[in-house]
Amino acid sequence: MLLDQLPQQFKQFLDQQGIDPKIFEFEQTLRYVRLKPDTNLTFEELQNKISQNLKPIEYAQNIYSLPETEKISQLEIYKQGLLYGIDLSSALVVLAMQISEQDHKILEICCAPGAKLMFMADLLKQFNNQDQIQRKAYGVDISQNRLQITQQLINKYNLNDQIQVFQDDGTTFKQDFLFDKVLVDAECTHEGSIKHLKKYISNNLQNKKQKKANKSSQKQLKKNHTNHYISEFTKPNNWDEQDFIERFLDQNKLNSITNLQYKLLENGFNNLRNGGMLVYSTCSFSKQQNEDIIEKFIKQYPVELVNVFDNDIPCKKGSLEKTIRFDPSTNNSGGMFIAKMIKKLK
């Protein structure tokens, strides 16, 4: 079982946060891929190009599953920029935004490394092709290191005209216009990311040493000087023993991350037009980082909490009405919390 391979510090964190350890009894056994929307291939053709084990996700268009053991990096369709790797729960965050032809400018705060941002841009591009209106997805992230990965993806998938990214502090970022929709994919403790937990196990077995922090991001943070916690979490995700201790046992940092998450959500609201949609997501199972943030926010800001999906999606209800959660037991994906709000008209 996954939990048995993780250090005692992690189990202590789960206990302190009131997270049910039974969640980790269900190991994620699938990986997920996304097909570029304008790719005209039959399912049989896709299977021939990818795998005979490819299966469509009925409730998520253009999303497919594969056994976790099957890799995609050497597939020709992947090299051609027609296939993306993305976890199902991450794809569902984007689908929750219900991107339509009415959306001209969309923002993701904490956008790197960019799987959700690419998906948002692809959906917008479909409408650009229909009516020639220049719709665009914007992304902001504090980490230069992670944004470099984002830019590589933008180049690979030929989305430079559809995406603009900024290295900036998500708690203070602003433009001279407002956005139709904003996704705050907030920094969190990441315990719901099964791939990161498995990365820790792999790294621990290989006795890898912790790499140096991202110096470029540190310089940017000192310049912005807005949040002390974020400086620790702009380093590469090494997921070694020290990383676990820092993420899950340092109470000051745990308190600080919830402050950061709330500030990110506030700035998402500030960048949103009246009547626009604000989506908040994390890959944490912690109530403090999810429902507690949203409950406080909807009491202080003029927003309406709305249902995340109009149709039935395999998920768990959050402890706050109209919020939802994913974990390996619900749909064989990584963990995710989603809340969706509409900014009220003045």
VENCORVEN-V322455 format. One line per field, one symbol per residue. ss: DSSP state (~ for helix, > for strand, _ for the rest). A space follows every 50 residues. Layout:
BEGIN
ss=???
END
This chain:
BEGIN
ss=_~~~~__~~~~~~~~~~___~~~~~____>>>>>>_______~~~~~~~_ ____>>______>>>>>________~~~~___>>>__~~~~~~~~~____ ____>>>>>_____~~~~~~~~~~~~~~~~~____>>>>>>__~~~~~~~ ~~~~~~______>>>>>___________>>>>>>>________~~~~~~~ ~~~~~_________~~~~~~~~~~___~~~~~________~~~~~~~~__ ~~~~~~~~~~~~~~~~~~~~_>>>>>>>>>>>________~~~~~~~~~~ __>>>>_________>>______>>>_~~~~____>>>>>>>>___
END
